[in-house]
Amino acid sequence: MADKKMGRPYKLHPSEIKKWVEKYGENTYLPRGILCVQSLIEDEVIEEEYSMAAYLLFKSVESRIHSCRYSQGIYRGVHCDWSDPISGVSEIINLKPEMWKEWITQTKRFLENDQNQSYRPTIDRINTDPNIGYRLSNVTILPFGENSYKAQAKPVYAFEMGNKQTNVIPTFRRYDSITDAKKDLGLPKLENDTGVFTNTQDGKIVLIQSEQSTTGQKSIEVDSNENEQKVYKGYIPIGQIEIDGQIYNVHQPFTFEQMQIKLKD
């Protein structure tokens, strides 16, 4: 009787992974991406010389699906038509041939520049309406460097809600980009439209919003992660009382998890 190997069979044999890594480097190792590429080659959808282009397309589609599904950062509330990266990759290659050609060209630039991330091709939206989101008719290619700059170069508003020492009258400032806000506020990491407050190093309490949220064109999405939600307390003046000839303001306390400020004309 022939010996039978125990355990689960390899979906991607270690020798194939080793061959891939030797050709493209350790930073490109993602088994499910490699499997997608092999499937496209076997089905004669692409030629083997375009393996890296297809691999990067898989990673970009998968990243957008994941970011939209879990409402990460700037992808909060953005629609994505695809539920799995393989379907997105197949649609783009088969139904958007011009985009696929540009993707191949940009991949060559990426490899010629020692895989400098600024040259890496990424998927970008043509119309930034979150309801249209990522769908075949609304995607194009953009190098990572340009895509990253584009995402950062949108105006944001910083509302100062108070500081650790005293209560202050809320004020706000408009920044041309979230990068400018980070530098001015001294915050290396900063997200907008989270609906939660951020503490700066000098004790200020700020709320960061995009221009769309601040002008009422977009609503802050409710954070469904109850384990990470913070609860804030506020007070609403509801009247006055007189005690021993002194007038005192009466405030009603309330709690909230998120806040959105809308400016009126």
Backbone hydrogen bonds, N-H to C=O, Kabsch-Sander energy under -0.5 kcal/mol:
donor,donor_aa,acceptor,acceptor_aa,energy
16,E,13,H,-1.3
17,I,13,H,-1.7
18,K,14,P,-2.6
19,K,15,S,-2.0
20,W,16,E,-2.2
21,V,17,I,-2.8
22,E,18,K,-2.3
23,K,19,K,-1.3
24,Y,20,W,-2.9
25,G,21,V,-2.5
28,T,25,G,-1.3
29,Y,26,E,-1.5
30,L,28,T,-0.9
33,G,30,L,-1.1
34,I,30,L,-2.1
35,L,31,P,-2.7
36,C,32,R,-1.6
37,V,33,G,-1.9
38,Q,34,I,-2.5
39,S,35,L,-2.2
40,L,36,C,-2.1
41,I,37,V,-2.1
42,E,38,Q,-2.7
43,D,39,S,-2.1
44,E,41,I,-1.5
45,V,40,L,-2.9
46,I,40,L,-1.2
50,Y,47,E,-2.1
51,S,48,E,-1.8
54,A,50,Y,-2.2
55,Y,51,S,-2.3
56,L,52,M,-2.5
57,L,53,A,-1.9
58,F,54,A,-2.4
59,K,55,Y,-2.2
60,S,56,L,-2.1
61,V,57,L,-2.5
62,E,58,F,-2.7
63,S,59,K,-2.2
64,R,60,S,-2.0
65,I,61,V,-2.3
66,H,62,E,-2.4
67,S,63,S,-2.6
68,C,64,R,-2.3
69,R,65,I,-2.4
70,Y,66,H,-2.0
71,S,68,C,-0.9
72,Q,67,S,-2.5
73,G,71,S,-0.5
75,Y,72,Q,-2.5
76,R,73,G,-1.7
78,V,75,Y,-2.1
79,H,130,P,-2.9
81,D,134,Y,-3.3
88,G,84,D,-1.2
89,V,85,P,-2.7
90,S,86,I,-2.5
91,E,87,S,-2.2
92,I,88,G,-2.2
93,I,89,V,-2.4
94,N,90,S,-2.5
95,L,91,E,-3.0
96,K,92,I,-1.7
100,W,96,K,-2.1
101,K,97,P,-2.2
102,E,98,E,-2.1
103,W,99,M,-2.3
104,I,100,W,-2.2
105,T,101,K,-2.2
106,Q,102,E,-2.5
107,T,103,W,-2.1
108,K,104,I,-1.9
109,R,105,T,-1.6
110,F,106,Q,-2.2
111,L,107,T,-2.3
112,E,108,K,-2.6
113,N,109,R,-1.4
114,D,111,L,-1.3
115,Q,110,F,-2.2
116,N,110,F,-0.6
116,N,113,N,-1.2
119,Y,116,N,-2.2
120,R,117,Q,-1.0
122,T,142,L,-1.3
124,D,140,T,-2.6
126,I,138,N,-2.3
128,T,126,I,-0.5
132,I,129,D,-1.1
133,G,129,D,-2.5
134,Y,79,H,-2.9
135,R,133,G,-0.9
138,N,135,R,-2.3
139,V,136,L,-0.9
140,T,124,D,-2.5
142,L,122,T,-2.3
144,F,120,R,-2.9
145,G,118,S,-1.8
147,N,143,P,-2.7
148,S,144,F,-3.0
149,Y,145,G,-1.8
150,K,146,E,-2.6
151,A,147,N,-2.1
152,Q,148,S,-1.7
153,A,149,Y,-1.7
154,K,151,A,-0.5
156,V,175,Y,-1.9
157,Y,209,Q,-3.3
158,A,173,R,-2.7
159,F,157,Y,-0.6
159,F,207,L,-2.9
160,E,158,A,-0.6
160,E,171,T,-2.9
161,M,159,F,-0.8
161,M,205,I,-3.1
162,G,205,I,-0.9
163,N,166,T,-1.6
164,K,203,G,-1.6
171,T,160,E,-1.3
173,R,158,A,-1.7
175,Y,156,V,-3.1
178,I,152,Q,-1.4
179,T,152,Q,-0.7
181,A,177,S,-1.6
182,K,178,I,-2.3
183,K,179,T,-2.0
184,D,180,D,-2.4
185,L,181,A,-2.5
186,G,182,K,-1.1
187,L,182,K,-2.1
193,D,208,I,-1.7
194,T,208,I,-0.5
198,T,206,V,-2.9
200,T,204,K,-2.4
201,Q,185,L,-0.6
203,G,200,T,-1.7
205,I,162,G,-3.1
206,V,198,T,-2.9
206,V,204,K,-0.6
207,L,159,F,-2.1
209,Q,157,Y,-2.5
211,E,155,P,-1.3
214,T,210,S,-2.2
215,T,211,E,-2.0
216,G,213,S,-0.8
217,Q,212,Q,-2.1
218,K,212,Q,-1.3
224,S,222,V,-0.6
226,E,224,S,-1.5
228,E,225,N,-1.2
229,Q,225,N,-0.5
229,Q,226,E,-0.6
232,Y,230,K,-0.5
232,Y,256,F,-3.5
234,G,254,F,-3.1
236,I,252,Q,-2.2
238,I,250,V,-3.2
239,G,250,V,-1.1
241,I,248,Y,-2.6
243,I,241,I,-0.5
243,I,246,Q,-2.9
246,Q,243,I,-2.2
248,Y,241,I,-3.2
250,V,239,G,-3.3
252,Q,236,I,-3.2
254,F,234,G,-2.4
256,F,232,Y,-2.1
259,M,195,G,-1.9
263,L,214,T,-3.0
